Amino acid sequence: MTSSLFFKKNNKGYTLIEMVVVVGSLGIIIVAVISTILVTFRSQNKVKANNKTSENGRMILTELRRNIFNGTSKSIVCGLGGSSVSIADLNIGTTTTSLVCRNNNIASNSATLNSSEVIVYGCQNFVTCTNKSGTSEVATVKFSFGLSSVTAGVGTSQMFDTIVTTRN
């Protein structure tokens, strides 16, 4: 009878095994939740960087096209080395616009076209002019450049190019 006094089951608490299982399970759940949150933030920063790069690229391409449209095939001169082009704007008079890609920026006479949030690369092939057959007049102007940006440690880069046909 005395042995039953020593081995009487006590149901007033949890065993060590039960505690270890619960703590381990909670640890796994917490790691999974934190991992999901971090992946979400990283994805959000990647989208922001992509949007920043795309918006800058579209704005630059629009401005480059507008400048070429304002000139004519006789008023466009491509610079040596493929990093610049000059356009005499015949709508305004003899004002010349220069579009240049250098020092991680694309610039016109008056301003830098890209924002400070992006870096321009690929300036060595920024502009390529194709002449009309048998003349020195420019038929098409091809612009090509790359932009990169970083948002909260997440970076992205994108290439942009367009071909613009000149007016006669």
N, CA, C and O atoms as a DFTB+ gen file, in Angstrom:
672 C
 N C O
     1  1       0.796      -1.192       0.000
     2  2       0.000       0.000       0.000
     3  2       0.838       1.255       0.000
     4  3       0.432       2.290      -0.528
     5  1       1.990       1.157       0.586
     6  2       2.811       2.350       0.658
     7  2       3.357       2.758      -0.707
     8  3       3.658       3.932      -0.920
     9  1       3.486       1.830      -1.614
    10  2       4.006       2.170      -2.942
    11  2       3.038       3.057      -3.714
    12  3       3.472       3.862      -4.538
    13  1       1.758       2.932      -3.472
    14  2       0.803       3.779      -4.174
    15  2       0.873       5.225      -3.700
    16  3       0.455       6.132      -4.420
    17  1       1.391       5.449      -2.508
    18  2       1.562       6.823      -2.045
    19  2       2.700       7.532      -2.772
    20  3       2.645       8.742      -2.991
    21  1       3.703       6.797      -3.133
    22  2       4.848       7.412      -3.814
    23  2       4.602       7.627      -5.306
    24  3       5.207       8.519      -5.900
    25  1       3.763       6.860      -5.901
    26  2       3.550       6.943      -7.342
    27  2       2.188       7.511      -7.688
    28  3       1.640       7.207      -8.748
    29  1       1.662       8.292      -6.850
    30  2       0.365       8.885      -7.105
    31  2       0.525       9.955      -8.188
    32  3       1.416      10.797      -8.080
    33  1      -0.306       9.943      -9.217
    34  2      -0.212      10.849     -10.359
    35  2      -0.702      12.241      -9.961
    36  3      -1.759      12.396      -9.351
    37  1       0.084      13.233     -10.318
    38  2      -0.241      14.613     -10.013
    39  2      -0.707      15.286     -11.299
    40  3       0.110      15.456     -12.204
    41  1      -1.945      15.670     -11.429
    42  2      -2.511      16.261     -12.646
    43  2      -2.647      17.781     -12.535
    44  3      -3.519      18.367     -13.177
    45  1      -1.818      18.412     -11.746
    46  2      -1.957      19.840     -11.539
    47  2      -1.055      20.683     -12.418
    48  3      -1.056      21.899     -12.230
    49  1      -0.287      20.157     -13.358
    50  2       0.612      20.945     -14.192
    51  2       0.951      20.236     -15.485
    52  3       0.416      19.170     -15.788
    53  1       1.871      20.859     -16.260
    54  2       2.298      20.303     -17.529
    55  2       3.641      19.608     -17.343
    56  3       4.437      19.983     -16.482
    57  1       3.874      18.606     -18.149
    58  2       5.158      17.908     -18.089
    59  2       6.189      18.697     -18.885
    60  3       5.833      19.562     -19.684
    61  1       7.435      18.405     -18.671
    62  2       8.526      19.066     -19.389
    63  2       8.417      18.810     -20.889
    64  3       8.682      19.714     -21.681
    65  1       8.048      17.641     -21.286
    66  2       7.889      17.303     -22.700
    67  2       6.811      18.171     -23.341
    68  3       6.998      18.677     -24.447
    69  1       5.695      18.344     -22.660
    70  2       4.615      19.181     -23.192
    71  2       5.079      20.621     -23.361
    72  3       4.736      21.252     -24.361
    73  1       5.826      21.149     -22.445
    74  2       6.341      22.521     -22.526
    75  2       7.316      22.677     -23.706
    76  3       7.252      23.660     -24.445
    77  1       8.206      21.709     -23.872
    78  2       9.167      21.757     -24.972
    79  2       8.447      21.725     -26.316
    80  3       8.820      22.466     -27.226
    81  1       7.442      20.897     -26.459
    82  2       6.676      20.794     -27.705
    83  2       5.970      22.118     -28.003
    84  3       5.996      22.585     -29.141
    85  1       5.348      22.719     -27.007
    86  2       4.631      23.984     -27.200
    87  2       5.602      25.101     -27.586
    88  3       5.339      25.836     -28.538
    89  1       6.714      25.242     -26.868
    90  2       7.693      26.293     -27.157
    91  2       8.300      26.089     -28.554
    92  3       8.478      27.048     -29.305
    93  1       8.609      24.852     -28.887
    94  2       9.151      24.566     -30.223
    95  2       8.158      24.899     -31.317
    96  3       8.535      25.481     -32.334
    97  1       6.902      24.543     -31.131
    98  2       5.860      24.837     -32.123
    99  2       5.678      26.341     -32.290
   100  3       5.574      26.836     -33.413
   101  1       5.641      27.069     -31.172
   102  2       5.520      28.533     -31.251
   103  2       6.719      29.150     -31.958
   104  3       6.570      30.099     -32.728
   105  1       7.905      28.613     -31.698
   106  2       9.103      29.115     -32.371
   107  2       9.022      28.943     -33.866
   108  3       9.371      29.860     -34.610
   109  1       8.575      27.806     -34.323
   110  2       8.429      27.554     -35.764
   111  2       7.400      28.492     -36.381
   112  3       7.623      29.022     -37.470
   113  1       6.289      28.702     -35.707
   114  2       5.242      29.597     -36.213
   115  2       5.760      31.032     -36.284
   116  3       5.516      31.724     -37.271
   117  1       6.469      31.486     -35.256
   118  2       7.004      32.860     -35.249
   119  2       8.020      33.051     -36.374
   120  3       7.995      34.082     -37.046
   121  1       8.899      32.098     -36.594
   122  2       9.883      32.197     -37.678
   123  2       9.176      32.274     -39.024
   124  3       9.582      33.060     -39.880
   125  1       8.142      31.489     -39.232
   126  2       7.397      31.498     -40.497
   127  2       6.720      32.845     -40.721
   128  3       6.748      33.376     -41.832
   129  1       6.115      33.400     -39.677
   130  2       5.434      34.699     -39.807
   131  2       6.440      35.808     -40.100
   132  3       6.210      36.624     -40.994
   133  1       7.539      35.853     -39.373
   134  2       8.559      36.890     -39.599
   135  2       9.153      36.761     -40.990
   136  3       9.383      37.770     -41.657
   137  1       9.402      35.550     -41.437
   138  2       9.930      35.330     -42.782
   139  2       8.969      35.854     -43.838
   140  3       9.399      36.490     -44.801
   141  1       7.697      35.603     -43.678
   142  2       6.686      36.094     -44.618
   143  2       6.649      37.619     -44.638
   144  3       6.542      38.223     -45.705
   145  1       6.735      38.232     -43.483
   146  2       6.725      39.702     -43.404
   147  2       7.960      40.282     -44.100
   148  3       7.848      41.257     -44.843
   149  1       9.128      39.694     -43.867
   150  2      10.347      40.192     -44.504
   151  2      10.300      40.043     -46.022
   152  3      10.733      40.941     -46.744
   153  1       9.785      38.933     -46.507
   154  2       9.649      38.734     -47.960
   155  2       8.681      39.767     -48.538
   156  3       8.910      40.278     -49.634
   157  1       7.619      40.076     -47.824
   158  2       6.656      41.084     -48.282
   159  2       7.306      42.451     -48.380
   160  3       7.116      43.149     -49.376
   161  1       8.073      42.854     -47.366
   162  2       8.752      44.150     -47.411
   163  2       9.775      44.203     -48.544
   164  3       9.886      45.219     -49.230
   165  1      10.509      43.136     -48.742
   166  2      11.507      43.090     -49.825
   167  2      10.817      43.202     -51.188
   168  3      11.295      43.917     -52.068
   169  1       9.711      42.509     -51.359
   170  2       8.961      42.583     -52.615
   171  2       8.423      43.989     -52.849
   172  3       8.445      44.496     -53.970
   173  1       7.946      44.604     -51.792
   174  2       7.429      45.965     -51.897
   175  2       8.538      46.931     -52.314
   176  3       8.306      47.805     -53.149
   177  1       9.732      46.790     -51.749
   178  2      10.856      47.651     -52.122
   179  2      11.296      47.392     -53.561
   180  3      11.700      48.323     -54.258
   181  1      11.224      46.152     -54.010
   182  2      11.568      45.821     -55.398
   183  2      10.584      46.491     -56.349
   184  3      10.995      47.032     -57.376
   185  1       9.298      46.465     -56.028
   186  2       8.283      47.121     -56.854
   187  2       8.523      48.627     -56.890
   188  3       8.414      49.243     -57.950
   189  1       8.848      49.228     -55.744
   190  2       9.125      50.668     -55.704
   191  2      10.325      51.019     -56.565
   192  3      10.291      52.009     -57.297
   193  1      11.394      50.221     -56.491
   194  2      12.586      50.468     -57.311
   195  2      12.267      50.310     -58.793
   196  3      12.716      51.118     -59.607
   197  1      11.495      49.280     -59.160
   198  2      11.092      49.092     -60.556
   199  2      10.253      50.257     -61.055
   200  3      10.456      50.731     -62.173
   201  1       9.311      50.725     -60.240
   202  2       8.471      51.859     -60.626
   203  2       9.302      53.124     -60.823
   204  3       9.098      53.869     -61.782
   205  1      10.231      53.356     -59.914
   206  2      11.095      54.536     -60.010
   207  2      11.899      54.500     -61.318
   208  3      11.996      55.504     -62.025
   209  1      12.468      53.341     -61.626
   210  2      13.261      53.187     -62.836
   211  2      12.394      53.350     -64.079
   212  3      12.780      54.054     -65.012
   213  1      11.234      52.714     -64.103
   214  2      10.338      52.789     -65.264
   215  2       9.823      54.205     -65.504
   216  3       9.806      54.677     -66.641
   217  1       9.405      54.882     -64.435
   218  2       8.901      56.257     -64.577
   219  2       9.974      57.186     -65.136
   220  3       9.703      57.986     -66.031
   221  1      11.191      57.078     -64.607
   222  2      12.281      57.910     -65.111
   223  2      12.574      57.584     -66.574
   224  3      12.768      58.494     -67.380
   225  1      12.608      56.311     -66.923
   226  2      12.887      55.906     -68.295
   227  2      11.848      56.413     -69.278
   228  3      12.190      56.925     -70.344
   229  1      10.573      56.270     -68.920
   230  2       9.501      56.761     -69.801
   231  2       9.569      58.275     -69.970
   232  3       9.381      58.787     -71.073
   233  1       9.836      58.987     -68.890
   234  2       9.920      60.445     -68.971
   235  2      11.093      60.872     -69.863
   236  3      10.955      61.787     -70.676
   237  1      12.233      60.217     -69.712
   238  2      13.406      60.548     -70.527
   239  2      13.125      60.256     -71.995
   240  3      13.433      61.081     -72.855
   241  1      12.539      59.083     -72.298
   242  2      12.229      58.746     -73.692
   243  2      11.262      59.752     -74.308
   244  3      11.425      60.134     -75.467
   245  1      10.268      60.178     -73.555
   246  2       9.312      61.179     -74.049
   247  2      10.024      62.485     -74.381
   248  3       9.768      63.089     -75.422
   249  1      10.909      62.915     -73.502
   250  2      11.643      64.173     -73.728
   251  2      12.593      64.052     -74.923
   252  3      12.717      64.991     -75.709
   253  1      13.256      62.918     -75.065
   254  2      14.156      62.710     -76.203
   255  2      13.370      62.735     -77.514
   256  3      13.790      63.378     -78.476
   257  1      12.229      62.036     -77.557
   258  2      11.388      62.032     -78.766
   259  2      10.912      63.442     -79.094
   260  3      10.954      63.861     -80.251
   261  1      10.458      64.173     -78.076
   262  2       9.960      65.536     -78.304
   263  2      11.031      66.415     -78.923
   264  3      10.750      67.192     -79.835
   265  1      12.256      66.296     -78.432
   266  2      13.341      67.103     -78.980
   267  2      13.647      66.735     -80.428
   268  3      13.912      67.625     -81.236
   269  1      13.620      65.465     -80.775
   270  2      13.868      65.057     -82.159
   271  2      12.722      65.510     -83.057
   272  3      12.967      65.955     -84.178
   273  1      11.465      65.406     -82.588
   274  2      10.316      65.846     -83.384
   275  2      10.370      67.339     -83.673
   276  3       9.882      67.780     -84.714
   277  1      10.957      68.134     -82.764
   278  2      11.042      69.573     -82.974
   279  2      12.087      69.951     -84.024
   280  3      12.068      71.067     -84.543
   281  1      12.987      69.039     -84.335
   282  2      13.982      69.295     -85.364
   283  2      13.565      68.644     -86.668
   284  3      12.517      68.004     -86.746
   285  1      14.385      68.808     -87.687
   286  2      14.146      68.137     -88.969
   287  2      15.375      67.309     -89.317
   288  3      16.392      67.373     -88.627
   289  1      15.276      66.538     -90.382
   290  2      16.380      65.670     -90.785
   291  2      17.638      66.480     -91.091
   292  3      18.750      65.965     -90.966
   293  1      17.474      67.736     -91.488
   294  2      18.632      68.590     -91.808
   295  2      19.206      69.260     -90.572
   296  3      20.336      69.746     -90.609
   297  1      18.454      69.297     -89.475
   298  2      18.885      70.042     -88.290
   299  2      19.485      69.166     -87.197
   300  3      19.859      69.673     -86.140
   301  1      19.583      67.854     -87.437
   302  2      20.070      66.922     -86.415
   303  2      21.501      66.517     -86.742
   304  3      21.810      66.115     -87.864
   305  1      22.376      66.633     -85.728
   306  2      23.777      66.246     -85.894
   307  2      24.142      65.312     -84.740
   308  3      24.076      65.692     -83.572
   309  1      24.528      64.080     -85.092
   310  2      24.957      63.130     -84.062
   311  2      26.423      63.353     -83.750
   312  3      27.245      63.496     -84.655
   313  1      26.749      63.382     -82.467
   314  2      28.123      63.580     -82.034
   315  2      28.953      62.321     -82.192
   316  3      28.418      61.219     -82.310
   317  1      30.237      62.494     -82.192
   318  2      31.144      61.359     -82.288
   319  2      31.110      60.569     -80.986
   320  3      30.935      61.145     -79.912
   321  1      31.274      59.273     -81.077
   322  2      31.296      58.437     -79.886
   323  2      29.935      57.981     -79.415
   324  3      29.847      57.191     -78.475
   325  1      28.865      58.454     -80.042
   326  2      27.527      57.986     -79.712
   327  2      26.970      58.443     -78.392
   328  3      26.027      57.832     -77.890
   329  1      27.518      59.506     -77.798
   330  2      27.004      59.942     -76.499
   331  2      26.263      61.274     -76.552
   332  3      25.823      61.764     -75.512
   333  1      26.109      61.882     -77.749
   334  2      25.402      63.163     -77.820
   335  2      24.767      63.367     -79.200
   336  3      25.158      62.751     -80.192
   337  1      23.786      64.247     -79.216
   338  2      23.129      64.656     -80.454
   339  2      22.717      66.118     -80.290
   340  3      22.316      66.536     -79.204
   341  1      22.817      66.894     -81.375
   342  2      22.409      68.303     -81.360
   343  2      21.261      68.485     -82.342
   344  3      21.254      67.899     -83.425
   345  1      20.286      69.309     -81.945
   346  2      19.106      69.550     -82.772
   347  2      18.844      71.043     -82.840
   348  3      18.733      71.709     -81.810
   349  1      18.744      71.570     -84.060
   350  2      18.317      72.954     -84.228
   351  2      16.799      72.933     -84.271
   352  3      16.218      72.293     -85.148
   353  1      16.151      73.615     -83.349
   354  2      14.691      73.624     -83.260
   355  2      14.156      74.647     -84.246
   356  3      14.238      75.851     -84.004
   357  1      13.607      74.171     -85.358
   358  2      13.131      75.066     -86.406
   359  2      11.809      75.723     -86.061
   360  3      11.425      76.696     -86.710
   361  1      11.095      75.214     -85.048
   362  2       9.842      75.859     -84.622
   363  2      10.115      77.171     -83.900
   364  3       9.318      78.105     -83.987
   365  1      11.229      77.247     -83.193
   366  2      11.544      78.442     -82.410
   367  2      12.526      79.342     -83.151
   368  3      12.528      80.554     -82.933
   369  1      13.324      78.801     -83.985
   370  2      14.350      79.579     -84.683
   371  2      15.623      78.779     -84.738
   372  3      15.617      77.599     -85.086
   373  1      16.719      79.429     -84.389
   374  2      18.023      78.777     -84.531
   375  2      18.549      78.187     -83.229
   376  3      19.711      77.785     -83.161
   377  1      17.724      78.129     -82.209
   378  2      18.164      77.575     -80.932
   379  2      18.565      76.109     -81.117
   380  3      17.844      75.331     -81.742
   381  1      19.707      75.754     -80.573
   382  2      20.173      74.374     -80.679
   383  2      20.054      73.692     -79.326
   384  3      20.455      74.237     -78.298
   385  1      19.496      72.489     -79.348
   386  2      19.394      71.667     -78.148
   387  2      20.412      70.556     -78.254
   388  3      20.511      69.889     -79.284
   389  1      21.167      70.355     -77.196
   390  2      22.102      69.234     -77.151
   391  2      21.598      68.240     -76.119
   392  3      21.241      68.603     -74.999
   393  1      21.579      66.987     -76.520
   394  2      21.219      65.910     -75.609
   395  2      22.461      65.069     -75.398
   396  3      23.024      64.533     -76.352
   397  1      22.893      64.950     -74.140
   398  2      24.171      64.315     -73.835
   399  2      23.973      63.284     -72.729
   400  3      23.206      63.497     -71.791
   401  1      24.679      62.162     -72.856
   402  2      24.707      61.144     -71.817
   403  2      26.137      61.047     -71.304
   404  3      27.030      60.586     -72.016
   405  1      26.352      61.484     -70.058
   406  2      27.680      61.393     -69.444
   407  2      27.558      61.572     -67.936
   408  3      26.576      62.126     -67.441
   409  1      28.559      61.101     -67.223
   410  2      28.615      61.223     -65.761
   411  2      27.349      60.692     -65.086
   412  3      26.842      61.306     -64.147
   413  1      26.841      59.559     -65.558
   414  2      25.654      58.911     -64.989
   415  2      24.388      59.753     -65.081
   416  3      23.477      59.600     -64.266
   417  1      24.328      60.649     -66.078
   418  2      23.153      61.491     -66.278
   419  2      22.873      61.655     -67.760
   420  3      23.771      61.547     -68.594
   421  1      21.602      61.918     -68.075
   422  2      21.206      62.337     -69.410
   423  2      20.735      63.768     -69.256
   424  3      19.867      64.061     -68.434
   425  1      21.315      64.665     -70.056
   426  2      21.019      66.090     -69.877
   427  2      20.763      66.765     -71.213
   428  3      21.290      66.363     -72.250
   429  1      19.940      67.800     -71.158
   430  2      19.771      68.701     -72.291
   431  2      20.515      69.982     -71.932
   432  3      21.204      70.035     -70.914
   433  1      20.380      71.006     -72.755
   434  2      21.068      72.271     -72.479
   435  2      20.674      72.844     -71.126
   436  3      21.503      73.420     -70.422
   437  1      19.417      72.685     -70.770
   438  2      18.907      73.388     -69.599
   439  2      18.840      72.557     -68.320
   440  3      18.859      73.121     -67.226
   441  1      18.762      71.241     -68.431
   442  2      18.545      70.464     -67.208
   443  2      18.946      69.007     -67.392
   444  3      19.092      68.509     -68.508
   445  1      19.117      68.344     -66.254
   446  2      19.306      66.903     -66.241
   447  2      17.930      66.252     -66.380
   448  3      16.997      66.623     -65.668
   449  1      17.800      65.294     -67.283
   450  2      16.496      64.679     -67.544
   451  2      16.144      63.592     -66.539
   452  3      14.964      63.378     -66.257
   453  1      17.133      62.904     -65.995
   454  2      16.833      61.856     -65.018
   455  2      16.867      62.424     -63.607
   456  3      17.541      63.418     -63.336
   457  1      16.130      61.775     -62.716
   458  2      16.130      62.224     -61.322
   459  2      17.402      61.738     -60.636
   460  3      18.114      60.878     -61.155
   461  1      17.671      62.297     -59.471
   462  2      18.858      61.907     -58.716
   463  2      18.706      60.516     -58.095
   464  3      19.672      59.966     -57.566
   465  1      17.510      59.952     -58.156
   466  2      17.253      58.634     -57.578
   467  2      17.717      57.488     -58.474
   468  3      17.767      56.340     -58.034
   469  1      18.056      57.792     -59.728
   470  2      18.489      56.739     -60.659
   471  2      19.873      57.052     -61.194
   472  3      20.306      58.205     -61.204
   473  1      20.559      56.011     -61.638
   474  2      21.878      56.151     -62.249
   475  2      21.773      55.686     -63.688
   476  3      21.204      54.630     -63.968
   477  1      22.320      56.473     -64.596
   478  2      22.306      56.143     -66.019
   479  2      23.572      55.367     -66.348
   480  3      24.658      55.715     -65.885
   481  1      23.431      54.314     -67.147
   482  2      24.595      53.585     -67.649
   483  2      24.386      53.288     -69.131
   484  3      23.276      53.426     -69.646
   485  1      25.443      52.884     -69.805
   486  2      25.364      52.587     -71.237
   487  2      25.463      53.826     -72.107
   488  3      24.889      53.859     -73.196
   489  1      26.181      54.852     -71.650
   490  2      26.277      56.104     -72.406
   491  2      27.094      55.978     -73.695
   492  3      26.936      56.802     -74.596
   493  1      27.957      54.974     -73.804
   494  2      28.797      54.857     -74.993
   495  2      27.967      54.595     -76.251
   496  3      28.428      54.895     -77.353
   497  1      26.764      54.046     -76.120
   498  2      25.880      53.807     -77.264
   499  2      24.559      54.547     -77.096
   500  3      23.508      54.047     -77.499
   501  1      24.610      55.714     -76.512
   502  2      23.404      56.467     -76.193
   503  2      22.605      56.832     -77.443
   504  3      21.382      56.690     -77.454
   505  1      23.274      57.298     -78.489
   506  2      22.560      57.729     -79.692
   507  2      23.251      57.163     -80.934
   508  3      24.478      57.135     -81.032
   509  1      22.426      56.716     -81.872
   510  2      22.905      56.236     -83.166
   511  2      22.026      56.859     -84.237
   512  3      20.802      56.732     -84.196
   513  1      22.650      57.534     -85.196
   514  2      21.904      58.160     -86.283
   515  2      22.080      57.345     -87.563
   516  3      23.167      56.855     -87.868
   517  1      20.979      57.215     -88.300
   518  2      21.007      56.566     -89.610
   519  2      20.650      57.617     -90.639
   520  3      19.607      58.263     -90.539
   521  1      21.516      57.793     -91.632
   522  2      21.286      58.803     -92.662
   523  2      20.382      58.281     -93.768
   524  3      20.310      57.079     -94.024
   525  1      19.687      59.224     -94.423
   526  2      18.908      58.875     -95.610
   527  2      19.885      58.459     -96.689
   528  3      20.980      59.015     -96.775
   529  1      19.518      57.505     -97.504
   530  2      20.451      56.994     -98.508
   531  2      20.875      58.096     -99.482
   532  3      20.052      58.808    -100.056
   533  1      22.182      58.200     -99.639
   534  2      22.754      59.161    -100.581
   535  2      22.822      60.592    -100.085
   536  3      23.203      61.481    -100.846
   537  1      22.461      60.845     -98.823
   538  2      22.505      62.221     -98.300
   539  2      23.162      62.220     -96.919
   540  3      23.453      61.174     -96.340
   541  1      23.380      63.425     -96.425
   542  2      23.904      63.551     -95.061
   543  2      22.791      63.846     -94.066
   544  3      23.054      64.082     -92.887
   545  1      21.536      63.834     -94.546
   546  2      20.389      64.090     -93.675
   547  2      20.086      62.850     -92.823
   548  3      20.187      61.715     -93.288
   549  1      19.718      63.097     -91.588
   550  2      19.430      62.009     -90.655
   551  2      18.003      61.505     -90.883
   552  3      17.057      62.292     -90.894
   553  1      17.855      60.188     -91.064
   554  2      16.538      59.588     -91.265
   555  2      15.938      59.125     -89.941
   556  3      14.771      59.394     -89.656
   557  1      16.739      58.429     -89.133
   558  2      16.260      57.946     -87.831
   559  2      17.321      58.188     -86.771
   560  3      18.518      58.232     -87.052
   561  1      16.847      58.343     -85.559
   562  2      17.738      58.493     -84.409
   563  2      17.324      57.424     -83.404
   564  3      16.161      57.348     -83.007
   565  1      18.286      56.599     -82.999
   566  2      18.021      55.561     -82.006
   567  2      18.695      55.963     -80.700
   568  3      19.895      56.236     -80.661
   569  1      17.901      55.993     -79.633
   570  2      18.419      56.251     -78.296
   571  2      18.409      54.942     -77.520
   572  3      17.447      54.177     -77.588
   573  1      19.485      54.689     -76.783
   574  2      19.583      53.482     -75.976
   575  2      20.370      53.799     -74.710
   576  3      21.468      54.352     -74.775
   577  1      19.810      53.449     -73.572
   578  2      20.479      53.707     -72.290
   579  2      19.886      52.787     -71.233
   580  3      18.825      52.195     -71.436
   581  1      20.559      52.674     -70.130
   582  2      20.074      51.884     -69.010
   583  2      19.947      52.741     -67.766
   584  3      20.688      53.707     -67.582
   585  1      19.010      52.382     -66.923
   586  2      18.820      53.061     -65.639
   587  2      18.836      52.023     -64.529
   588  3      18.347      50.906     -64.698
   589  1      19.400      52.404     -63.398
   590  2      19.357      51.544     -62.220
   591  2      19.000      52.392     -61.006
   592  3      19.318      53.580     -60.940
   593  1      18.338      51.759     -60.053
   594  2      17.980      52.455     -58.816
   595  2      17.969      51.453     -57.674
   596  3      17.865      50.244     -57.881
   597  1      18.079      51.992     -56.454
   598  2      18.072      51.168     -55.246
   599  2      17.070      51.774     -54.269
   600  3      17.088      52.979     -54.016
   601  1      16.202      50.936     -53.725
   602  2      15.251      51.354     -52.700
   603  2      15.406      50.421     -51.508
   604  3      15.159      49.220     -51.618
   605  1      15.812      50.971     -50.376
   606  2      15.963      50.210     -49.123
   607  2      16.782      48.940     -49.324
   608  3      16.416      47.870     -48.839
   609  1      17.880      49.069     -50.035
   610  2      18.785      47.950     -50.230
   611  2      18.420      47.005     -51.354
   612  3      19.169      46.068     -51.633
   613  1      17.293      47.222     -52.006
   614  2      16.864      46.367     -53.116
   615  2      17.052      47.153     -54.415
   616  3      16.475      48.226     -54.588
   617  1      17.864      46.610     -55.325
   618  2      18.172      47.311     -56.556
   619  2      17.518      46.691     -57.767
   620  3      17.140      45.519     -57.766
   621  1      17.393      47.506     -58.806
   622  2      16.862      47.040     -60.079
   623  2      17.512      47.842     -61.199
   624  3      17.937      48.978     -60.989
   625  1      17.587      47.261     -62.364
   626  2      18.095      47.982     -63.530
   627  2      17.263      47.588     -64.737
   628  3      16.687      46.501     -64.797
   629  1      17.216      48.509     -65.705
   630  2      16.372      48.292     -66.868
   631  2      16.970      49.026     -68.058
   632  3      17.482      50.136     -67.915
   633  1      16.905      48.408     -69.231
   634  2      17.368      49.045     -70.468
   635  2      16.184      49.696     -71.168
   636  3      15.068      49.177     -71.142
   637  1      16.444      50.849     -71.800
   638  2      15.429      51.576     -72.549
   639  2      15.994      51.891     -73.926
   640  3      17.168      52.237     -74.052
   641  1      15.170      51.775     -74.949
   642  2      15.587      52.235     -76.261
   643  2      14.363      52.596     -77.088
   644  3      13.266      52.078     -76.881
   645  1      14.589      53.494     -78.024
   646  2      13.543      53.938     -78.937
   647  2      14.182      54.392     -80.232
   648  3      15.324      54.850     -80.246
   649  1      13.448      54.265     -81.305
   650  2      13.898      54.770     -82.603
   651  2      12.909      55.832     -83.031
   652  3      11.702      55.593     -83.063
   653  1      13.428      57.018     -83.364
   654  2      12.599      58.151     -83.749
   655  2      12.891      58.491     -85.205
   656  3      14.048      58.692     -85.574
   657  1      11.858      58.558     -86.031
   658  2      12.010      58.961     -87.426
   659  2      11.900      60.481     -87.489
   660  3      10.993      61.076     -86.906
   661  1      12.834      61.095     -88.202
   662  2      12.881      62.558     -88.273
   663  2      11.868      63.102     -89.271
   664  3      11.387      62.392     -90.154
   665  1      11.561      64.377     -89.103
   666  2      10.703      65.076     -90.069
   667  2      11.567      65.507     -91.248
   668  3      12.787      65.615     -91.126
   669  1      10.930      65.752     -92.387
   670  2      11.673      66.211     -93.577
   671  2      12.036      67.650     -93.500
   672  3      12.659      68.179     -94.420
